[in-house]
Amino acid sequence: MIGATLLALAAGYLLGGLPSAALLARLRGADIFAVGSTNMGAMNAARHLGWGLGAVVLALDLAKGALASALGAAWSPPGALPVPAAAASVGAVVGHLWSVWVGFRGGKGLATTLGTALPLYPLGGLCSFGVLMLLTLLWRARPGGVDRAVFVTAALYPALVYLSLRGAPTPVALTFALSAALIALAVALKHLLAARTPRP
């Protein structure tokens, strides 16, 4: 189990870190880290490099998170706690936030987080995404409103994941809730650091 967990964590990190936005921007002759919010996310790509490119980045960020979780689930021994699946999901989000492929820079992790949730706890992931969208619509006009929406959603994320797994054995639900808490902490930290970093 330990070997599978470490393998899943590493594979998740390397998959999640694949810099789709940076690579696609380079094909357009642009540096994603030098435009807009300077993060390699779908929204930044869409706003400054075209909505079509942003949609492709979004799809790829979702896909790499989902693939990481699916691989982790495949490496989880039958009947055992799905620790490798949980580790892969955490690794994928951390990889996207701080990618080894681009000097430990990255995006803000929202699409990749949703992607990791889809194979493991889709209802929890989709409910959390809905909460984020609702809060963003309510608060986007206020200074710091989008970041506040992310922080509140991050705080709720582990509970929403746990509640979405009510039919699962309690240890399984707790395993995924713990991994969701680690993901939420990493995403909140990246948003906090990004808010405090001056833009070029």
C-alpha positions, 0 to 999 in steps of 0.5 A, a space after each residue: 500500500 505504501 509503495 502504491 501510495 507513493 507511486 500515485 502521489 508522484 504520478 499525480 504530481 507529474 500529471 497535474 504539473 503538465 503545463 498545458 496553458 504555458 505550452 499552448 500559449 507558447 504556440 501562439 508566441 506568448 508567455 502565459 506567465 507574462 500576461 494578465 494574472 500571470 498564472 497558467 490557468 484557463 481563465 487567464 488564457 481565455 482573457 488574454 489569448 482567446 476564449 477558444 484557447 482558454 476552453 482547450 486549457 480548461 478541458 486539459 486541466 480537467 482531464 489531467 486531474 481526472 486521469 491522475 485520480 483514475 490512475 490512483 484508483 486503479 492502484 488502490 488494492 481491492 477492499 482496502 482504503 483508497 489511499 493511492 487514489 486520494 494521494 494521486 488527487 492531492 499530487 495532481 493539484 499540487 503539481 498544477 499549483 507548483 509545476 516542476 515542468 515550469 520552475 514550480 510556477 503554476 495555475 490556481 488549481 480550480 479546474 484541476 481540483 474539479 477534475 480530480 473529484 470527478 472519478 472519485 466523488 463527482 457529486 462533491 466536486 460538482 456541488 463545490 463548483 456550484 457553490 464557488 460559481 454562486 459566491 463568485 457571482 454574488 461577490 465578484 463586484 467587491 474588491 477581493 470578492 473572487 478570492 473570498 469566494 475561493 476561500 469560503 468554498 475551500 473551507 466547505 470543500 472537505 465537508 461537501 465531499 464527505 456528505 456526498 459520500 454518505 453511502 460509502 463506508 465511513 473510513 473511505 469517506 474520511 479518507 477522501 475528506 482528508 485529501 479534499 482538505 489538503 487540496 483545499 489548503 493548497 488551493 487557498 494558499 496559492 490564491 493567498 500568495 497570488 493576491 499578495 504578489 505584485 503583477 508585472 
